[in-house]
Structures are given as C-alpha cells and as structure tokens.
Amino acid sequence: MTTGLLIYIRERRTALGLTQEDLAGRLGVDRSAVAYWETGARTPTTDRLPQLAEALGCGIAELFSPPGENADREEAG
C-alpha cells in the first residue's frame, strides 16, 4: 500500500553514491526503513525530514520534486 506522498529519496541517494545502508546509518534508522520510504510503502515522519534532507544534500522541499526540476526553474528564472 502506498501513501500517495512521493518523496524522491532513491534518486538522490544513488546520485550521491550511497547505499540504503549508508543512508540508514547517517539517519540512525534501519536499512528497511529507507527501503520502505523509497518504495512508498511508508513515509518518513515530518520530524525526520530535516535530517533526511541534510543527509541527501538538499532542502526539504526538494525531497518532493524530481531531481533536476529545481535546477531547471533556477536556470529559467
């Protein structure tokens, strides 16, 4: 079952060359939590979003937009 909230974790994680285990270690969670987030089976809690964004080198809002979308807006603006 998916929650309907699309968070682009896998794309950002792999772009950084991180494994699910690497990201889980940075966040202090189990690897399975990262796997659930990436598949949409579960979503991270709102209090976890700042730490997740920092670990992925982006802002919280960027977690909810496809990678490259914000860069396209900046170039156009």
mmJSON file of the N, C-alpha and C atoms, coordinates in Angstrom:
{"data_MODEL":{"atom_site":{
"group_PDB":["ATOM","ATOM","ATOM","ATOM","ATOM","ATOM","ATOM","ATOM","ATOM","ATOM","ATOM","ATOM","ATOM","ATOM","ATOM","ATOM","ATOM","ATOM","ATOM","ATOM","ATOM","ATOM","ATOM","ATOM","ATOM","ATOM","ATOM","ATOM","ATOM","ATOM","ATOM","ATOM","ATOM","ATOM","ATOM","ATOM","ATOM","ATOM","ATOM","ATOM","ATOM","ATOM","ATOM","ATOM","ATOM","ATOM","ATOM","ATOM","ATOM","ATOM","ATOM","ATOM","ATOM","ATOM","ATOM","ATOM","ATOM","ATOM","ATOM","ATOM","ATOM","ATOM","ATOM","ATOM","ATOM","ATOM","ATOM","ATOM","ATOM","ATOM","ATOM","ATOM","ATOM","ATOM","ATOM","ATOM","ATOM","ATOM","ATOM","ATOM","ATOM","ATOM","ATOM","ATOM","ATOM","ATOM","ATOM","ATOM","ATOM","ATOM","ATOM","ATOM","ATOM","ATOM","ATOM","ATOM","ATOM","ATOM","ATOM","ATOM","ATOM","ATOM","ATOM","ATOM","ATOM","ATOM","ATOM","ATOM","ATOM","ATOM","ATOM","ATOM","ATOM","ATOM","ATOM","ATOM","ATOM","ATOM","ATOM","ATOM","ATOM","ATOM","ATOM","ATOM","ATOM","ATOM","ATOM","ATOM","ATOM","ATOM","ATOM","ATOM","ATOM","ATOM","ATOM","ATOM","ATOM","ATOM","ATOM","ATOM","ATOM","ATOM","ATOM","ATOM","ATOM","ATOM","ATOM","ATOM","ATOM","ATOM","ATOM","ATOM","ATOM","ATOM","ATOM","ATOM","ATOM","ATOM","ATOM","ATOM","ATOM","ATOM","ATOM","ATOM","ATOM","ATOM","ATOM","ATOM","ATOM","ATOM","ATOM","ATOM","ATOM","ATOM","ATOM","ATOM","ATOM","ATOM","ATOM","ATOM","ATOM","ATOM","ATOM","ATOM","ATOM","ATOM","ATOM","ATOM","ATOM","ATOM","ATOM","ATOM","ATOM","ATOM","ATOM","ATOM","ATOM","ATOM","ATOM","ATOM","ATOM","ATOM","ATOM","ATOM","ATOM","ATOM","ATOM","ATOM","ATOM","ATOM","ATOM","ATOM","ATOM","ATOM","ATOM","ATOM","ATOM","ATOM","ATOM","ATOM","ATOM","ATOM","ATOM","ATOM","ATOM","ATOM","ATOM","ATOM","ATOM","ATOM","ATOM"],
"id":[1,2,3,4,5,6,7,8,9,10,11,12,13,14,15,16,17,18,19,20,21,22,23,24,25,26,27,28,29,30,31,32,33,34,35,36,37,38,39,40,41,42,43,44,45,46,47,48,49,50,51,52,53,54,55,56,57,58,59,60,61,62,63,64,65,66,67,68,69,70,71,72,73,74,75,76,77,78,79,80,81,82,83,84,85,86,87,88,89,90,91,92,93,94,95,96,97,98,99,100,101,102,103,104,105,106,107,108,109,110,111,112,113,114,115,116,117,118,119,120,121,122,123,124,125,126,127,128,129,130,131,132,133,134,135,136,137,138,139,140,141,142,143,144,145,146,147,148,149,150,151,152,153,154,155,156,157,158,159,160,161,162,163,164,165,166,167,168,169,170,171,172,173,174,175,176,177,178,179,180,181,182,183,184,185,186,187,188,189,190,191,192,193,194,195,196,197,198,199,200,201,202,203,204,205,206,207,208,209,210,211,212,213,214,215,216,217,218,219,220,221,222,223,224,225,226,227,228,229,230,231],
"type_symbol":["N","C","C","N","C","C","N","C","C","N","C","C","N","C","C","N","C","C","N","C","C","N","C","C","N","C","C","N","C","C","N","C","C","N","C","C","N","C","C","N","C","C","N","C","C","N","C","C","N","C","C","N","C","C","N","C","C","N","C","C","N","C","C","N","C","C","N","C","C","N","C","C","N","C","C","N","C","C","N","C","C","N","C","C","N","C","C","N","C","C","N","C","C","N","C","C","N","C","C","N","C","C","N","C","C","N","C","C","N","C","C","N","C","C","N","C","C","N","C","C","N","C","C","N","C","C","N","C","C","N","C","C","N","C","C","N","C","C","N","C","C","N","C","C","N","C","C","N","C","C","N","C","C","N","C","C","N","C","C","N","C","C","N","C","C","N","C","C","N","C","C","N","C","C","N","C","C","N","C","C","N","C","C","N","C","C","N","C","C","N","C","C","N","C","C","N","C","C","N","C","C","N","C","C","N","C","C","N","C","C","N","C","C","N","C","C","N","C","C","N","C","C","N","C","C","N","C","C","N","C","C"],
"label_atom_id":["N","CA","C","N","CA","C","N","CA","C","N","CA","C","N","CA","C","N","CA","C","N","CA","C","N","CA","C","N","CA","C","N","CA","C","N","CA","C","N","CA","C","N","CA","C","N","CA","C","N","CA","C","N","CA","C","N","CA","C","N","CA","C","N","CA","C","N","CA","C","N","CA","C","N","CA","C","N","CA","C","N","CA","C","N","CA","C","N","CA","C","N","CA","C","N","CA","C","N","CA","C","N","CA","C","N","CA","C","N","CA","C","N","CA","C","N","CA","C","N","CA","C","N","CA","C","N","CA","C","N","CA","C","N","CA","C","N","CA","C","N","CA","C","N","CA","C","N","CA","C","N","CA","C","N","CA","C","N","CA","C","N","CA","C","N","CA","C","N","CA","C","N","CA","C","N","CA","C","N","CA","C","N","CA","C","N","CA","C","N","CA","C","N","CA","C","N","CA","C","N","CA","C","N","CA","C","N","CA","C","N","CA","C","N","CA","C","N","CA","C","N","CA","C","N","CA","C","N","CA","C","N","CA","C","N","CA","C","N","CA","C","N","CA","C","N","CA","C","N","CA","C","N","CA","C","N","CA","C","N","CA","C","N","CA","C","N","CA","C"],
"label_alt_id":[null,null,null,null,null,null,null,null,null,null,null,null,null,null,null,null,null,null,null,null,null,null,null,null,null,null,null,null,null,null,null,null,null,null,null,null,null,null,null,null,null,null,null,null,null,null,null,null,null,null,null,null,null,null,null,null,null,null,null,null,null,null,null,null,null,null,null,null,null,null,null,null,null,null,null,null,null,null,null,null,null,null,null,null,null,null,null,null,null,null,null,null,null,null,null,null,null,null,null,null,null,null,null,null,null,null,null,null,null,null,null,null,null,null,null,null,null,null,null,null,null,null,null,null,null,null,null,null,null,null,null,null,null,null,null,null,null,null,null,null,null,null,null,null,null,null,null,null,null,null,null,null,null,null,null,null,null,null,null,null,null,null,null,null,null,null,null,null,null,null,null,null,null,null,null,null,null,null,null,null,null,null,null,null,null,null,null,null,null,null,null,null,null,null,null,null,null,null,null,null,null,null,null,null,null,null,null,null,null,null,null,null,null,null,null,null,null,null,null,null,null,null,null,null,null,null,null,null,null,null,null],
"label_comp_id":["MET","MET","MET","THR","THR","THR","THR","THR","THR","GLY","GLY","GLY","LEU","LEU","LEU","LEU","LEU","LEU","ILE","ILE","ILE","TYR","TYR","TYR","ILE","ILE","ILE","ARG","ARG","ARG","GLU","GLU","GLU","ARG","ARG","ARG","ARG","ARG","ARG","THR","THR","THR","ALA","ALA","ALA","LEU","LEU","LEU","GLY","GLY","GLY","LEU","LEU","LEU","THR","THR","THR","GLN","GLN","GLN","GLU","GLU","GLU","ASP","ASP","ASP","LEU","LEU","LEU","ALA","ALA","ALA","GLY","GLY","GLY","ARG","ARG","ARG","LEU","LEU","LEU","GLY","GLY","GLY","VAL","VAL","VAL","ASP","ASP","ASP","ARG","ARG","ARG","SER","SER","SER","ALA","ALA","ALA","VAL","VAL","VAL","ALA","ALA","ALA","TYR","TYR","TYR","TRP","TRP","TRP","GLU","GLU","GLU","THR","THR","THR","GLY","GLY","GLY","ALA","ALA","ALA","ARG","ARG","ARG","THR","THR","THR","PRO","PRO","PRO","THR","THR","THR","THR","THR","THR","ASP","ASP","ASP","ARG","ARG","ARG","LEU","LEU","LEU","PRO","PRO","PRO","GLN","GLN","GLN","LEU","LEU","LEU","ALA","ALA","ALA","GLU","GLU","GLU","ALA","ALA","ALA","LEU","LEU","LEU","GLY","GLY","GLY","CYS","CYS","CYS","GLY","GLY","GLY","ILE","ILE","ILE","ALA","ALA","ALA","GLU","GLU","GLU","LEU","LEU","LEU","PHE","PHE","PHE","SER","SER","SER","PRO","PRO","PRO","PRO","PRO","PRO","GLY","GLY","GLY","GLU","GLU","GLU","ASN","ASN","ASN","ALA","ALA","ALA","ASP","ASP","ASP","ARG","ARG","ARG","GLU","GLU","GLU","GLU","GLU","GLU","ALA","ALA","ALA","GLY","GLY","GLY"],
"label_asym_id":["A","A","A","A","A","A","A","A","A","A","A","A","A","A","A","A","A","A","A","A","A","A","A","A","A","A","A","A","A","A","A","A","A","A","A","A","A","A","A","A","A","A","A","A","A","A","A","A","A","A","A","A","A","A","A","A","A","A","A","A","A","A","A","A","A","A","A","A","A","A","A","A","A","A","A","A","A","A","A","A","A","A","A","A","A","A","A","A","A","A","A","A","A","A","A","A","A","A","A","A","A","A","A","A","A","A","A","A","A","A","A","A","A","A","A","A","A","A","A","A","A","A","A","A","A","A","A","A","A","A","A","A","A","A","A","A","A","A","A","A","A","A","A","A","A","A","A","A","A","A","A","A","A","A","A","A","A","A","A","A","A","A","A","A","A","A","A","A","A","A","A","A","A","A","A","A","A","A","A","A","A","A","A","A","A","A","A","A","A","A","A","A","A","A","A","A","A","A","A","A","A","A","A","A","A","A","A","A","A","A","A","A","A","A","A","A","A","A","A","A","A","A","A","A","A","A","A","A","A","A","A"],
"label_entity_id":["1","1","1","1","1","1","1","1","1","1","1","1","1","1","1","1","1","1","1","1","1","1","1","1","1","1","1","1","1","1","1","1","1","1","1","1","1","1","1","1","1","1","1","1","1","1","1","1","1","1","1","1","1","1","1","1","1","1","1","1","1","1","1","1","1","1","1","1","1","1","1","1","1","1","1","1","1","1","1","1","1","1","1","1","1","1","1","1","1","1","1","1","1","1","1","1","1","1","1","1","1","1","1","1","1","1","1","1","1","1","1","1","1","1","1","1","1","1","1","1","1","1","1","1","1","1","1","1","1","1","1","1","1","1","1","1","1","1","1","1","1","1","1","1","1","1","1","1","1","1","1","1","1","1","1","1","1","1","1","1","1","1","1","1","1","1","1","1","1","1","1","1","1","1","1","1","1","1","1","1","1","1","1","1","1","1","1","1","1","1","1","1","1","1","1","1","1","1","1","1","1","1","1","1","1","1","1","1","1","1","1","1","1","1","1","1","1","1","1","1","1","1","1","1","1","1","1","1","1","1","1"],
"label_seq_id":[1,1,1,2,2,2,3,3,3,4,4,4,5,5,5,6,6,6,7,7,7,8,8,8,9,9,9,10,10,10,11,11,11,12,12,12,13,13,13,14,14,14,15,15,15,16,16,16,17,17,17,18,18,18,19,19,19,20,20,20,21,21,21,22,22,22,23,23,23,24,24,24,25,25,25,26,26,26,27,27,27,28,28,28,29,29,29,30,30,30,31,31,31,32,32,32,33,33,33,34,34,34,35,35,35,36,36,36,37,37,37,38,38,38,39,39,39,40,40,40,41,41,41,42,42,42,43,43,43,44,44,44,45,45,45,46,46,46,47,47,47,48,48,48,49,49,49,50,50,50,51,51,51,52,52,52,53,53,53,54,54,54,55,55,55,56,56,56,57,57,57,58,58,58,59,59,59,60,60,60,61,61,61,62,62,62,63,63,63,64,64,64,65,65,65,66,66,66,67,67,67,68,68,68,69,69,69,70,70,70,71,71,71,72,72,72,73,73,73,74,74,74,75,75,75,76,76,76,77,77,77],
"pdbx_PDB_ins_code":[null,null,null,null,null,null,null,null,null,null,null,null,null,null,null,null,null,null,null,null,null,null,null,null,null,null,null,null,null,null,null,null,null,null,null,null,null,null,null,null,null,null,null,null,null,null,null,null,null,null,null,null,null,null,null,null,null,null,null,null,null,null,null,null,null,null,null,null,null,null,null,null,null,null,null,null,null,null,null,null,null,null,null,null,null,null,null,null,null,null,null,null,null,null,null,null,null,null,null,null,null,null,null,null,null,null,null,null,null,null,null,null,null,null,null,null,null,null,null,null,null,null,null,null,null,null,null,null,null,null,null,null,null,null,null,null,null,null,null,null,null,null,null,null,null,null,null,null,null,null,null,null,null,null,null,null,null,null,null,null,null,null,null,null,null,null,null,null,null,null,null,null,null,null,null,null,null,null,null,null,null,null,null,null,null,null,null,null,null,null,null,null,null,null,null,null,null,null,null,null,null,null,null,null,null,null,null,null,null,null,null,null,null,null,null,null,null,null,null,null,null,null,null,null,null,null,null,null,null,null,null],
"Cartn_x":[0.844,0.0,0.889,0.599,1.37,0.586,1.294,0.657,0.217,0.678,0.328,1.31,2.157,3.147,4.429,4.85,6.025,7.242,8.179,9.418,10.556,11.375,12.451,13.716,13.723,14.868,15.853,15.367,16.254,17.1,16.468,17.189,18.311,18.017,19.02,20.11,19.717,20.684,21.664,21.136,22.022,22.896,22.386,23.193,24.407,24.27,25.374,26.272,25.89,26.668,26.5,25.369,25.113,24.265,24.514,23.644,22.532,21.515,20.467,21.077,22.036,22.71,23.451,24.125,24.839,23.872,22.769,21.801,21.171,20.843,20.269,21.22,22.508,23.497,23.564,23.483,23.513,22.296,21.186,19.935,19.646,20.415,20.179,18.915,18.603,17.446,17.901,17.008,17.293,17.228,18.011,18.009,16.62,15.839,14.493,13.612,13.854,13.085,13.345,14.6,14.953,14.278,14.302,13.667,12.169,11.51,10.075,9.81,10.64,10.456,10.613,11.612,11.889,10.789,10.135,9.059,7.716,7.641,6.384,5.492,5.987,5.203,4.973,5.938,5.849,6.512,6.23,6.903,7.626,8.717,9.411,8.535,8.687,7.935,8.422,7.563,7.918,9.128,9.305,10.47,11.767,11.668,12.84,13.257,12.351,12.641,13.863,14.083,15.296,16.578,16.631,17.812,17.983,16.877,16.919,17.426,16.892,17.33,18.812,19.265,20.689,21.563,21.143,21.917,21.98,20.948,20.902,21.377,21.811,22.377,21.38,20.15,19.138,18.23,17.338,16.346,15.152,14.343,13.175,12.244,11.992,11.091,11.592,12.903,13.483,13.217,12.933,12.615,11.317,10.471,9.155,9.079,10.209,10.23,11.329,11.086,12.088,13.441,14.533,15.861,15.998,16.578,16.76,15.639,14.477,13.346,13.633,14.186,14.512,15.627,16.577,17.668,17.116,16.125,15.517,14.824,14.146,13.466,14.452,15.576,16.577,17.188,17.452,18.033,17.06,15.775,14.761,14.498,14.669,14.331,15.443],
"Cartn_y":[-1.18,0.0,1.243,2.179,3.411,4.528,5.522,6.622,7.744,7.74,8.806,9.968,10.026,11.087,10.604,11.309,10.883,11.658,10.949,11.55,10.927,11.771,11.3,11.026,9.889,9.513,8.676,7.648,6.739,7.497,8.388,9.126,9.964,10.633,11.487,10.642,9.544,8.661,8.075,7.553,6.926,7.958,9.174,10.234,10.562,10.366,10.612,9.388,8.275,7.053,6.363,6.594,5.989,4.738,3.763,2.595,2.891,2.045,2.195,2.085,1.209,1.032,2.307,2.947,4.201,5.267,5.44,6.467,6.142,4.883,4.462,4.785,4.532,4.831,6.311,7.15,8.6,9.086,8.363,8.783,8.066,7.024,6.263,5.419,4.92,4.053,2.74,1.791,0.511,0.647,-0.147,-0.104,-0.342,-1.178,-1.471,-0.22,0.713,1.968,2.743,2.818,3.507,2.805,1.485,0.727,1.014,1.053,1.369,2.773,3.736,5.116,5.185,4.478,4.54,3.9,2.888,2.235,2.91,3.81,4.474,3.688,2.558,1.752,2.504,3.327,4.181,5.502,6.512,7.796,8.153,8.878,9.31,10.292,10.303,11.251,12.666,13.638,15.021,15.493,14.986,15.406,14.804,13.794,13.165,13.885,14.674,15.301,16.213,17.073,17.905,17.08,16.032,15.163,14.421,13.98,13.286,14.229,15.434,16.41,16.718,16.888,17.175,16.008,14.793,13.614,13.483,13.99,13.902,15.181,16.155,17.381,18.231,18.308,19.116,19.748,20.582,21.165,20.231,20.457,19.61,19.641,20.812,20.923,20.101,20.008,19.255,17.752,17.269,15.857,15.497,16.499,16.273,16.639,16.988,17.283,16.451,16.025,15.18,15.875,15.134,15.733,16.442,17.63,18.416,19.403,19.181,20.091,21.478,21.568,22.879,23.56,22.807,23.377,23.99,23.317,23.853,25.172,25.289,26.526,27.651,27.342,28.367,28.889,27.981,28.4,29.265,28.94,29.69,31.052,31.143,32.365,33.321],
"Cartn_z":[0.0,0.0,0.0,-0.869,-0.902,-0.247,0.205,0.927,0.008,-1.232,-2.155,-2.107,-1.109,-0.984,-1.648,-2.674,-3.431,-2.954,-2.395,-1.932,-2.726,-3.334,-4.207,-3.4,-2.736,-1.909,-2.72,-3.4,-4.128,-5.146,-5.91,-6.939,-6.341,-5.246,-4.601,-3.941,-3.326,-2.656,-3.666,-4.769,-5.748,-6.455,-6.643,-7.258,-6.392,-5.083,-4.16,-3.987,-4.614,-4.491,-3.151,-2.492,-1.188,-1.343,-0.499,-0.422,0.574,0.588,1.603,2.998,3.144,4.433,4.841,3.887,4.164,4.677,3.946,4.328,5.673,5.878,7.16,8.312,8.11,9.143,9.46,8.433,8.645,9.421,9.264,9.896,11.204,11.496,12.718,12.654,11.438,11.265,10.646,10.614,9.988,8.472,7.755,6.302,5.732,6.395,5.901,5.905,6.823,6.835,5.552,5.135,3.891,2.707,2.703,1.616,1.567,2.708,2.746,2.21,2.599,2.123,0.616,0.1,-1.331,-2.168,-1.641,-2.378,-2.163,-1.2,-0.904,0.035,0.549,1.475,2.785,3.135,4.327,3.984,4.781,4.603,5.892,5.764,6.985,7.752,9.05,9.868,9.577,9.809,9.497,10.286,11.49,12.269,11.727,10.859,10.255,8.961,8.355,7.061,7.06,8.066,8.029,8.011,8.798,8.849,7.521,6.928,5.648,4.552,4.522,3.518,3.676,4.896,5.125,4.653,4.959,4.553,3.032,2.352,0.891,0.209,1.001,0.448,-0.314,0.203,-0.465,0.583,0.139,1.028,1.173,2.184,2.41,1.202,0.648,-0.499,-1.686,-1.831,-2.947,-2.838,-1.637,-1.47,-2.191,-2.436,-3.022,-4.502,-5.092,-6.523,-7.174,-8.409,-9.071,-9.148,-8.991,-9.118,-10.457,-10.416,-11.63,-11.883,-11.292,-11.522,-10.969,-9.769,-9.192,-9.962,-10.465,-11.247,-12.535,-13.136,-14.352,-14.074,-12.959,-12.591,-12.369,-11.703,-11.417,-12.7,-13.649,-14.925,-15.71,-15.644,-16.391,-15.76,-14.433,-13.712,-13.724],
"occupancy":[1.0,1.0,1.0,1.0,1.0,1.0,1.0,1.0,1.0,1.0,1.0,1.0,1.0,1.0,1.0,1.0,1.0,1.0,1.0,1.0,1.0,1.0,1.0,1.0,1.0,1.0,1.0,1.0,1.0,1.0,1.0,1.0,1.0,1.0,1.0,1.0,1.0,1.0,1.0,1.0,1.0,1.0,1.0,1.0,1.0,1.0,1.0,1.0,1.0,1.0,1.0,1.0,1.0,1.0,1.0,1.0,1.0,1.0,1.0,1.0,1.0,1.0,1.0,1.0,1.0,1.0,1.0,1.0,1.0,1.0,1.0,1.0,1.0,1.0,1.0,1.0,1.0,1.0,1.0,1.0,1.0,1.0,1.0,1.0,1.0,1.0,1.0,1.0,1.0,1.0,1.0,1.0,1.0,1.0,1.0,1.0,1.0,1.0,1.0,1.0,1.0,1.0,1.0,1.0,1.0,1.0,1.0,1.0,1.0,1.0,1.0,1.0,1.0,1.0,1.0,1.0,1.0,1.0,1.0,1.0,1.0,1.0,1.0,1.0,1.0,1.0,1.0,1.0,1.0,1.0,1.0,1.0,1.0,1.0,1.0,1.0,1.0,1.0,1.0,1.0,1.0,1.0,1.0,1.0,1.0,1.0,1.0,1.0,1.0,1.0,1.0,1.0,1.0,1.0,1.0,1.0,1.0,1.0,1.0,1.0,1.0,1.0,1.0,1.0,1.0,1.0,1.0,1.0,1.0,1.0,1.0,1.0,1.0,1.0,1.0,1.0,1.0,1.0,1.0,1.0,1.0,1.0,1.0,1.0,1.0,1.0,1.0,1.0,1.0,1.0,1.0,1.0,1.0,1.0,1.0,1.0,1.0,1.0,1.0,1.0,1.0,1.0,1.0,1.0,1.0,1.0,1.0,1.0,1.0,1.0,1.0,1.0,1.0,1.0,1.0,1.0,1.0,1.0,1.0,1.0,1.0,1.0,1.0,1.0,1.0,1.0,1.0,1.0,1.0,1.0,1.0],
"B_iso_or_equiv":[0.0,0.0,0.0,0.0,0.0,0.0,0.0,0.0,0.0,0.0,0.0,0.0,0.0,0.0,0.0,0.0,0.0,0.0,0.0,0.0,0.0,0.0,0.0,0.0,0.0,0.0,0.0,0.0,0.0,0.0,0.0,0.0,0.0,0.0,0.0,0.0,0.0,0.0,0.0,0.0,0.0,0.0,0.0,0.0,0.0,0.0,0.0,0.0,0.0,0.0,0.0,0.0,0.0,0.0,0.0,0.0,0.0,0.0,0.0,0.0,0.0,0.0,0.0,0.0,0.0,0.0,0.0,0.0,0.0,0.0,0.0,0.0,0.0,0.0,0.0,0.0,0.0,0.0,0.0,0.0,0.0,0.0,0.0,0.0,0.0,0.0,0.0,0.0,0.0,0.0,0.0,0.0,0.0,0.0,0.0,0.0,0.0,0.0,0.0,0.0,0.0,0.0,0.0,0.0,0.0,0.0,0.0,0.0,0.0,0.0,0.0,0.0,0.0,0.0,0.0,0.0,0.0,0.0,0.0,0.0,0.0,0.0,0.0,0.0,0.0,0.0,0.0,0.0,0.0,0.0,0.0,0.0,0.0,0.0,0.0,0.0,0.0,0.0,0.0,0.0,0.0,0.0,0.0,0.0,0.0,0.0,0.0,0.0,0.0,0.0,0.0,0.0,0.0,0.0,0.0,0.0,0.0,0.0,0.0,0.0,0.0,0.0,0.0,0.0,0.0,0.0,0.0,0.0,0.0,0.0,0.0,0.0,0.0,0.0,0.0,0.0,0.0,0.0,0.0,0.0,0.0,0.0,0.0,0.0,0.0,0.0,0.0,0.0,0.0,0.0,0.0,0.0,0.0,0.0,0.0,0.0,0.0,0.0,0.0,0.0,0.0,0.0,0.0,0.0,0.0,0.0,0.0,0.0,0.0,0.0,0.0,0.0,0.0,0.0,0.0,0.0,0.0,0.0,0.0,0.0,0.0,0.0,0.0,0.0,0.0,0.0,0.0,0.0,0.0,0.0,0.0],
"pdbx_formal_charge":[null,null,null,null,null,null,null,null,null,null,null,null,null,null,null,null,null,null,null,null,null,null,null,null,null,null,null,null,null,null,null,null,null,null,null,null,null,null,null,null,null,null,null,null,null,null,null,null,null,null,null,null,null,null,null,null,null,null,null,null,null,null,null,null,null,null,null,null,null,null,null,null,null,null,null,null,null,null,null,null,null,null,null,null,null,null,null,null,null,null,null,null,null,null,null,null,null,null,null,null,null,null,null,null,null,null,null,null,null,null,null,null,null,null,null,null,null,null,null,null,null,null,null,null,null,null,null,null,null,null,null,null,null,null,null,null,null,null,null,null,null,null,null,null,null,null,null,null,null,null,null,null,null,null,null,null,null,null,null,null,null,null,null,null,null,null,null,null,null,null,null,null,null,null,null,null,null,null,null,null,null,null,null,null,null,null,null,null,null,null,null,null,null,null,null,null,null,null,null,null,null,null,null,null,null,null,null,null,null,null,null,null,null,null,null,null,null,null,null,null,null,null,null,null,null,null,null,null,null,null,null],
"auth_seq_id":[1,1,1,2,2,2,3,3,3,4,4,4,5,5,5,6,6,6,7,7,7,8,8,8,9,9,9,10,10,10,11,11,11,12,12,12,13,13,13,14,14,14,15,15,15,16,16,16,17,17,17,18,18,18,19,19,19,20,20,20,21,21,21,22,22,22,23,23,23,24,24,24,25,25,25,26,26,26,27,27,27,28,28,28,29,29,29,30,30,30,31,31,31,32,32,32,33,33,33,34,34,34,35,35,35,36,36,36,37,37,37,38,38,38,39,39,39,40,40,40,41,41,41,42,42,42,43,43,43,44,44,44,45,45,45,46,46,46,47,47,47,48,48,48,49,49,49,50,50,50,51,51,51,52,52,52,53,53,53,54,54,54,55,55,55,56,56,56,57,57,57,58,58,58,59,59,59,60,60,60,61,61,61,62,62,62,63,63,63,64,64,64,65,65,65,66,66,66,67,67,67,68,68,68,69,69,69,70,70,70,71,71,71,72,72,72,73,73,73,74,74,74,75,75,75,76,76,76,77,77,77],
"auth_comp_id":["MET","MET","MET","THR","THR","THR","THR","THR","THR","GLY","GLY","GLY","LEU","LEU","LEU","LEU","LEU","LEU","ILE","ILE","ILE","TYR","TYR","TYR","ILE","ILE","ILE","ARG","ARG","ARG","GLU","GLU","GLU","ARG","ARG","ARG","ARG","ARG","ARG","THR","THR","THR","ALA","ALA","ALA","LEU","LEU","LEU","GLY","GLY","GLY","LEU","LEU","LEU","THR","THR","THR","GLN","GLN","GLN","GLU","GLU","GLU","ASP","ASP","ASP","LEU","LEU","LEU","ALA","ALA","ALA","GLY","GLY","GLY","ARG","ARG","ARG","LEU","LEU","LEU","GLY","GLY","GLY","VAL","VAL","VAL","ASP","ASP","ASP","ARG","ARG","ARG","SER","SER","SER","ALA","ALA","ALA","VAL","VAL","VAL","ALA","ALA","ALA","TYR","TYR","TYR","TRP","TRP","TRP","GLU","GLU","GLU","THR","THR","THR","GLY","GLY","GLY","ALA","ALA","ALA","ARG","ARG","ARG","THR","THR","THR","PRO","PRO","PRO","THR","THR","THR","THR","THR","THR","ASP","ASP","ASP","ARG","ARG","ARG","LEU","LEU","LEU","PRO","PRO","PRO","GLN","GLN","GLN","LEU","LEU","LEU","ALA","ALA","ALA","GLU","GLU","GLU","ALA","ALA","ALA","LEU","LEU","LEU","GLY","GLY","GLY","CYS","CYS","CYS","GLY","GLY","GLY","ILE","ILE","ILE","ALA","ALA","ALA","GLU","GLU","GLU","LEU","LEU","LEU","PHE","PHE","PHE","SER","SER","SER","PRO","PRO","PRO","PRO","PRO","PRO","GLY","GLY","GLY","GLU","GLU","GLU","ASN","ASN","ASN","ALA","ALA","ALA","ASP","ASP","ASP","ARG","ARG","ARG","GLU","GLU","GLU","GLU","GLU","GLU","ALA","ALA","ALA","GLY","GLY","GLY"],
"auth_asym_id":["A","A","A","A","A","A","A","A","A","A","A","A","A","A","A","A","A","A","A","A","A","A","A","A","A","A","A","A","A","A","A","A","A","A","A","A","A","A","A","A","A","A","A","A","A","A","A","A","A","A","A","A","A","A","A","A","A","A","A","A","A","A","A","A","A","A","A","A","A","A","A","A","A","A","A","A","A","A","A","A","A","A","A","A","A","A","A","A","A","A","A","A","A","A","A","A","A","A","A","A","A","A","A","A","A","A","A","A","A","A","A","A","A","A","A","A","A","A","A","A","A","A","A","A","A","A","A","A","A","A","A","A","A","A","A","A","A","A","A","A","A","A","A","A","A","A","A","A","A","A","A","A","A","A","A","A","A","A","A","A","A","A","A","A","A","A","A","A","A","A","A","A","A","A","A","A","A","A","A","A","A","A","A","A","A","A","A","A","A","A","A","A","A","A","A","A","A","A","A","A","A","A","A","A","A","A","A","A","A","A","A","A","A","A","A","A","A","A","A","A","A","A","A","A","A","A","A","A","A","A","A"],
"auth_atom_id":["N","CA","C","N","CA","C","N","CA","C","N","CA","C","N","CA","C","N","CA","C","N","CA","C","N","CA","C","N","CA","C","N","CA","C","N","CA","C","N","CA","C","N","CA","C","N","CA","C","N","CA","C","N","CA","C","N","CA","C","N","CA","C","N","CA","C","N","CA","C","N","CA","C","N","CA","C","N","CA","C","N","CA","C","N","CA","C","N","CA","C","N","CA","C","N","CA","C","N","CA","C","N","CA","C","N","CA","C","N","CA","C","N","CA","C","N","CA","C","N","CA","C","N","CA","C","N","CA","C","N","CA","C","N","CA","C","N","CA","C","N","CA","C","N","CA","C","N","CA","C","N","CA","C","N","CA","C","N","CA","C","N","CA","C","N","CA","C","N","CA","C","N","CA","C","N","CA","C","N","CA","C","N","CA","C","N","CA","C","N","CA","C","N","CA","C","N","CA","C","N","CA","C","N","CA","C","N","CA","C","N","CA","C","N","CA","C","N","CA","C","N","CA","C","N","CA","C","N","CA","C","N","CA","C","N","CA","C","N","CA","C","N","CA","C","N","CA","C","N","CA","C","N","CA","C","N","CA","C","N","CA","C","N","CA","C","N","CA","C"],
"pdbx_PDB_model_num":[1,1,1,1,1,1,1,1,1,1,1,1,1,1,1,1,1,1,1,1,1,1,1,1,1,1,1,1,1,1,1,1,1,1,1,1,1,1,1,1,1,1,1,1,1,1,1,1,1,1,1,1,1,1,1,1,1,1,1,1,1,1,1,1,1,1,1,1,1,1,1,1,1,1,1,1,1,1,1,1,1,1,1,1,1,1,1,1,1,1,1,1,1,1,1,1,1,1,1,1,1,1,1,1,1,1,1,1,1,1,1,1,1,1,1,1,1,1,1,1,1,1,1,1,1,1,1,1,1,1,1,1,1,1,1,1,1,1,1,1,1,1,1,1,1,1,1,1,1,1,1,1,1,1,1,1,1,1,1,1,1,1,1,1,1,1,1,1,1,1,1,1,1,1,1,1,1,1,1,1,1,1,1,1,1,1,1,1,1,1,1,1,1,1,1,1,1,1,1,1,1,1,1,1,1,1,1,1,1,1,1,1,1,1,1,1,1,1,1,1,1,1,1,1,1,1,1,1,1,1,1]
}}}
